[in-house]
Amino acid sequence: MIKHFPQPFLLLLLSLLIVTSSCKNKAASDQPRKIAVVVSTLNNPWFVFLAQKASAKAKELGYEAKIFDSQNNTALETEHFENAIASGYSAILFNPTDAEGSVANVMRAKAAKVPVFCMDREVNTTDGATSQILSDSYSGCVAIGRYFVEKLNKQGKYVELLGLVSDNNTWNRSKGFHSLVDNYPGLKMVAQQSADFDRNKAMEVLESILQANPDIDAVFCGNDAMAMGAYQALVAAGKAGHVKVFGFDGAEDAVDAIKNGKVEATAMQFPQVMAETAAQYADEYFKGKREFPKKMPVAVELVTQNNVGDYIAYGKKDEGK
Amino acid sequence: MEAIIKLNSQNSIKKYTRSLARFQSLIALFILCFVLSILSDKFLTIDNAWNVMRQISVNICIATGMTLVVLTAGIDLSVGSVLALSGAITAGLLRNGLEFPSANLYVGFTILGAVLAGLLIGALLGVFNGWTITRFKVPPFVATLAVLTIARGLTMLWTKGFPISGLGESFSFIGTGWFLGIPVPVWISGIIVLMAVLLTRKTRFGRYIYAIGGNENASRLSGINIDKIKIAVYTIAGGLAAIGGIIVTSRLDSAQPNAGITYELDAIAAVVIGGTSLSGGKGSIMGTVLGAIIIGVLNNGLVLLNVSPFWQQVVKGFVILLAVIIDKANSKNQ
């Protein structure tokens, strides 16, 4: 009998047995509550850091935590939500893939009475998430823009390297920057190109731009990886030190580069603060608290060569461990 | 006698159309360069030419391996991830060495050692590709798709998701240095192309590659050890992807965990634009080099002209499509 049983089917049955039996174990009442950390991508160190800090804080507070990677794919995110809800997670610490597209997922969790706490990026609904702890990209880039204008003395040619053109953050940052810089007619943008938030792409794109515009004064990049790639291109072209580079994020490489005078400035986001606040809120929610700020903006701070000593990668020196 | 003459003239016509097919991508390249040099006075400069050559050297490394694989009627989707893993292994060993806390042992690596380790990893993944394809008859598309995911995952595990940076001046020579007035990456890719051309044109191994792609069953019946050849080809592709990974890492002075994403598509595009048939048996390394140059020139030109990033993708897609359509029309004529 068994001999005639199709082998893949047998395997499937076996794995189902294992899965269901393990589910039963978890359902026992004295197990700690489980928290899902659903993050837009793990293909970028910034989000890896965010996810790890959220998960670590949840574990520190005595919960089980698991990280789900949506791979920048809202459909995959939906699956993660469905799985998390079905397998009895009590809260979701959430970094959405898309402000509009992720709304349905948040509503799905709400319908199942699973609280959602958004980190860094927002979803465009006011009654979906229990609380949204958000990085203020726009005003961060306004601050960068202000420093940019000051550093260039309101005069010069510059290049902007955009992130992924399909990403909300790309345009939030770009708009924030231009809302200030465009008021100065002396500052002329000679090229605006996408480098996909990618270091290698940024280097190659800027290398080509430098061929057409060898006399630029500055480069503004939508994230630090691109700023580092841009710097590398400037080194190769012998223009490092003559062209000012500006980034965004507060990544380790960029903080070091600012210390060494290679990069002018970046905007420090605080992923650890956002991640830990979200985990803290989930803990308070379990203990009965229901009143949370709907939106809690976490300020983005300007890091320059003057104050870089106060900062480390992804945060301030005195913050946390 | 007449029959022989007829046969001869038919042969020469065939030869003529075939050489025309090879020239067509060259003609396309000339047209492209001509148009770009009219639109931008910065395009046709020696500086920019080196710039383009340096930028495409990584794609040429990968695409050369891809050509060999495609000639056997296979495909290798894993090259981008293999590139990332090899680069990360090299960078990690160079920066941190290997620690075995249990044995209280620390192994440091020289540049040569770290580079060789990266190459070894790339080649091993290639062997693994070849092994699953030949031993378990997994279609190459599926087998290498699996390795694409596996190698990316291993890269994440090795780097913990963070870039490995600060690799030192002497290591960066590989990606940014000059030797006898030519950028080092161009030397590397040039030597690889030269070796691959000799391999495909002058060796028995090369003829077997074409034979397998042309007709696998006939090759098997004529006594070619198909499995061995295929494993060798995927190993070469893995090793070349690793070389690409080391160049990228050195150029950036940093191994990025997300390096090389969609590089397999650029490589396949170069192979296809270069006139190599995806069904195997037909094509050449030099065609692929031309394909890679066309893509590189296009990328460079669109940025020089400050074309919007949205339009760039549309244009690139159409160029690939056009190349394949012309190729199809040509192979029908033959």
Contacts between the chains, C-beta under 8 A, distances in Angstrom:
chain1	res1	chain2	res2	distance
A	42	B	156	6.7
A	42	B	161	5.8
A	43	B	257	7.0
A	43	B	258	4.4
A	43	B	261	7.5
A	44	B	258	6.6
A	45	B	161	5.8
A	45	B	162	4.5
A	45	B	163	6.2
A	45	B	257	7.2
A	48	B	160	7.4
A	48	B	161	3.4
A	48	B	162	6.6
A	49	B	162	7.8
A	162	B	309	6.9
A	165	B	309	5.4
A	165	B	310	6.5
A	190	B	306	7.7
A	191	B	303	7.6
A	191	B	306	4.9
A	192	B	306	7.4
A	193	B	303	5.8
A	193	B	306	7.2
A	193	B	309	6.1
A	194	B	309	3.7
A	198	B	256	7.5
A	198	B	258	7.1
A	199	B	163	7.6
A	199	B	252	5.4
A	199	B	254	6.5
A	199	B	256	5.5
A	200	B	248	5.9
A	200	B	251	7.4
A	200	B	252	5.8
A	200	B	256	6.9
A	200	B	259	6.4
A	203	B	251	6.8
A	203	B	252	6.5
A	204	B	55	5.1
A	204	B	299	7.5
A	205	B	303	5.7
A	207	B	51	5.4
A	207	B	55	6.9
A	208	B	48	7.9
A	208	B	51	6.8
A	208	B	55	7.9
A	208	B	299	7.4
A	208	B	300	4.8
A	208	B	303	4.0
A	208	B	304	5.8
A	209	B	303	6.0
A	209	B	304	7.7
A	209	B	306	8.0
A	211	B	42	4.9
A	211	B	43	7.8
A	211	B	45	7.1
A	211	B	47	6.5
A	211	B	48	4.6
A	211	B	51	6.1
A	211	B	300	7.7
A	211	B	304	6.1
A	212	B	40	6.4
A	212	B	42	4.7
A	212	B	303	7.7
A	212	B	304	4.6
A	212	B	305	7.9
A	212	B	306	7.4
A	225	B	163	7.6
A	225	B	256	7.3
A	228	B	165	7.8
A	228	B	252	7.6
A	228	B	254	7.0
A	229	B	252	6.6
A	232	B	251	7.0
A	232	B	252	5.9
A	232	B	253	6.6
A	235	B	176	7.7
A	236	B	176	5.7
A	252	B	162	7.6
A	252	B	165	7.7
A	253	B	163	6.8
A	253	B	165	5.2
A	253	B	254	7.0
A	256	B	166	7.9
